[in-house]
Amino acid sequence: MHPEDQERMSSLWVRIAGKTHKPLQVIGEFSFLQSKIAAFWQDLAFGTHERDPEGIGLIHQPKVWSNIANAPVTDPAFYFVNILRRVESWDEEETEIIGTKPVDGYYTRFAIRGGTRVLKKSAVEGAWLWRDAKTLHVLCSEEFKSFAEDIGCRGLSFGRVEVSER
């Protein structure tokens, strides 16, 4: 990410609009829409970056505001998480991927049709947290899920997908 973009993001206020005094460790959500970005609390952010420093970019977010407390959140520190790693992870023989929004006859966006989602084992072995290169879905390994749960992370939800032998 360009340094000016990092500075701009760090200058913005992130607002926690939840209805609980117990803070989540994740603000925002990941999506196939890359404009949606999540911020992780320090332990989750550093642990994720340490596991894949080439695939995860962190941007310190010093301005976090709690609506419930009507005050800034100064501890723990939060970091925007930029998922840089791209993996062609879907097994397209078992997952129907369709092009959407053609531009000049070429598809620039892709989506999954139906409920069947299958990853290629050969593509995702050793992966930790990544975006699919085609659909831009954010995916993670069982190891990432276990890591997040083991440190008591609140604010992430996980869904199960199948993995083929390909």
RALINVEN-V185075 format. One record per pair of residues at least 24 apart in sequence whose ideal C-beta (glycine too) atoms are under 10 Angstrom apart, sorted by the first residue. I is the first residue (numbers start at 0). GAP is how many residues later the second one is. If there is no record, write none. Layout:
((I | GAP) (I | GAP))
This chain:
((0 | 56) (0 | 58) (0 | 79) (0 | 81) (0 | 83) (4 | 54) (4 | 77) (5 | 51) (5 | 52) (5 | 53) (5 | 54) (5 | 74) (5 | 76) (6 | 52) (7 | 51) (8 | 28) (8 | 30) (8 | 50) (8 | 51) (8 | 52) (8 | 71) (8 | 73) (9 | 49) (9 | 50) (9 | 51) (9 | 52) (9 | 53) (9 | 69) (9 | 70) (10 | 50) (10 | 51) (10 | 52) (11 | 49) (11 | 51) (11 | 68) (12 | 48) (12 | 49) (12 | 50) (12 | 51) (12 | 52) (12 | 59) (13 | 25) (13 | 47) (13 | 48) (13 | 49) (13 | 50) (13 | 51) (13 | 59) (13 | 64) (13 | 66) (14 | 48) (14 | 49) (14 | 50) (14 | 51) (14 | 52) (15 | 48) (15 | 49) (15 | 50) (15 | 51) (15 | 52) (15 | 53) (15 | 57) (15 | 62) (15 | 139) (16 | 48) (16 | 49) (16 | 50) (16 | 51) (17 | 48) (17 | 49) (17 | 50) (17 | 137) (18 | 48) (18 | 49) (19 | 48) (19 | 134) (20 | 45) (20 | 47) (20 | 48) (21 | 46) (21 | 132) (22 | 41) (22 | 43) (22 | 45) (22 | 46) (22 | 50) (22 | 52) (22 | 53) (22 | 55) (22 | 131) (22 | 132) (23 | 129) (23 | 130) (23 | 131) (23 | 132) (24 | 51) (24 | 53) (24 | 123) (24 | 126) (24 | 127) (24 | 128) (24 | 129) (24 | 130) (24 | 131) (25 | 52) (25 | 55) (25 | 122) (25 | 127) (25 | 128) (25 | 129) (25 | 130) (25 | 131) (26 | 34) (26 | 37) (26 | 46) (26 | 51) (26 | 53) (26 | 128) (27 | 50) (27 | 52) (27 | 53) (27 | 127) (28 | 109) (28 | 126) (28 | 127) (28 | 128) (29 | 51) (29 | 53) (29 | 99) (29 | 101) (29 | 106) (29 | 107) (29 | 108) (29 | 109) (29 | 110) (29 | 126) (30 | 105) (30 | 106) (30 | 107) (31 | 77) (31 | 78) (31 | 79) (31 | 80) (31 | 99) (31 | 100) (31 | 103) (31 | 104) (31 | 105) (31 | 106) (32 | 76) (32 | 103) (33 | 48) (33 | 49) (33 | 97) (33 | 102) (33 | 104) (35 | 102) (36 | 24) (36 | 43) (36 | 44) (36 | 45) (36 | 46) (37 | 40) (37 | 41) (37 | 42) (37 | 43) (37 | 44) (37 | 45) (37 | 100) (37 | 117) (37 | 118) (38 | 25) (38 | 38) (38 | 39) (38 | 40) (38 | 41) (38 | 42) (38 | 116) (39 | 36) (39 | 37) (39 | 38) (39 | 39) (39 | 40) (39 | 41) (39 | 108) (39 | 113) (39 | 115) (39 | 116) (40 | 32) (40 | 34) (40 | 35) (40 | 36) (40 | 37) (40 | 38) (40 | 110) (40 | 112) (40 | 113) (40 | 114) (41 | 33) (41 | 34) (41 | 35) (41 | 36) (41 | 37) (42 | 33) (42 | 34) (42 | 104) (42 | 105) (42 | 108) (42 | 109) (42 | 110) (43 | 32) (43 | 34) (43 | 35) (43 | 37) (43 | 100) (43 | 103) (43 | 104) (43 | 107) (43 | 108) (43 | 109) (43 | 111) (43 | 112) (44 | 31) (44 | 32) (44 | 33) (44 | 34) (44 | 35) (44 | 36) (45 | 31) (45 | 33) (46 | 97) (46 | 100) (46 | 101) (46 | 103) (46 | 104) (46 | 106) (47 | 31) (47 | 33) (47 | 35) (47 | 80) (47 | 81) (47 | 92) (47 | 96) (47 | 99) (47 | 100) (48 | 30) (48 | 32) (48 | 80) (50 | 77) (50 | 78) (50 | 90) (50 | 92) (50 | 93) (50 | 96) (51 | 31) (51 | 32) (51 | 33) (51 | 74) (51 | 75) (51 | 76) (51 | 77) (51 | 78) (51 | 92) (52 | 31) (53 | 30) (53 | 31) (54 | 27) (54 | 28) (54 | 29) (54 | 30) (54 | 31) (54 | 32) (54 | 72) (54 | 73) (54 | 74) (54 | 75) (54 | 76) (55 | 25) (55 | 26) (55 | 27) (55 | 28) (55 | 29) (55 | 72) (55 | 73) (55 | 74) (56 | 24) (56 | 25) (56 | 26) (56 | 27) (57 | 24) (80 | 48) (80 | 57) (82 | 46) (82 | 47) (82 | 48) (82 | 53) (82 | 55) (82 | 56) (82 | 57) (83 | 46) (83 | 47) (84 | 42) (84 | 43) (84 | 44) (84 | 45) (84 | 46) (84 | 48) (84 | 54) (85 | 44) (85 | 45) (85 | 46) (85 | 47) (85 | 48) (85 | 50) (86 | 32) (86 | 33) (86 | 36) (86 | 37) (86 | 39) (86 | 40) (86 | 43) (86 | 44) (86 | 45) (86 | 46) (86 | 47) (86 | 52) (87 | 32) (87 | 35) (87 | 36) (87 | 44) (87 | 45) (87 | 46) (88 | 29) (88 | 30) (88 | 31) (88 | 32) (88 | 33) (88 | 34) (88 | 35) (88 | 38) (88 | 41) (88 | 42) (88 | 43) (88 | 44) (88 | 45) (88 | 46) (88 | 48) (88 | 50) (88 | 72) (88 | 74) (89 | 27) (89 | 28) (89 | 29) (89 | 30) (89 | 33) (89 | 34) (89 | 42) (89 | 43) (89 | 44) (89 | 45) (89 | 47) (89 | 49) (89 | 71) (89 | 74) (90 | 25) (90 | 26) (90 | 27) (90 | 28) (90 | 29) (90 | 30) (90 | 31) (90 | 32) (90 | 33) (90 | 70) (90 | 71) (90 | 72) (90 | 73) (90 | 74) (90 | 75) (91 | 26) (91 | 28) (91 | 42) (91 | 74) (92 | 25) (92 | 27) (92 | 71) (92 | 73) (93 | 24) (93 | 25) (93 | 26) (93 | 68) (93 | 70) (93 | 72) (94 | 24) (94 | 25) (94 | 37) (94 | 40) (94 | 66) (94 | 67) (94 | 69) (96 | 35) (96 | 37) (96 | 38) (97 | 37) (98 | 35) (106 | 27) (108 | 25) (108 | 26) (108 | 27) (109 | 24) (109 | 25) (109 | 26) (109 | 27) (110 | 24) (110 | 25) (110 | 26) (111 | 25) (115 | 45) (115 | 46) (116 | 42) (116 | 43) (116 | 44) (116 | 45) (117 | 43) (117 | 44) (117 | 45) (117 | 46) (117 | 48) (118 | 42) (118 | 43) (118 | 44) (118 | 45) (118 | 47) (119 | 43) (119 | 44) (119 | 45) (119 | 46) (120 | 42) (120 | 43) (120 | 44) (120 | 45) (121 | 41) (121 | 42) (121 | 43) (121 | 44) (122 | 40) (122 | 41) (122 | 43) (123 | 37) (123 | 39) (124 | 38) (136 | 24))
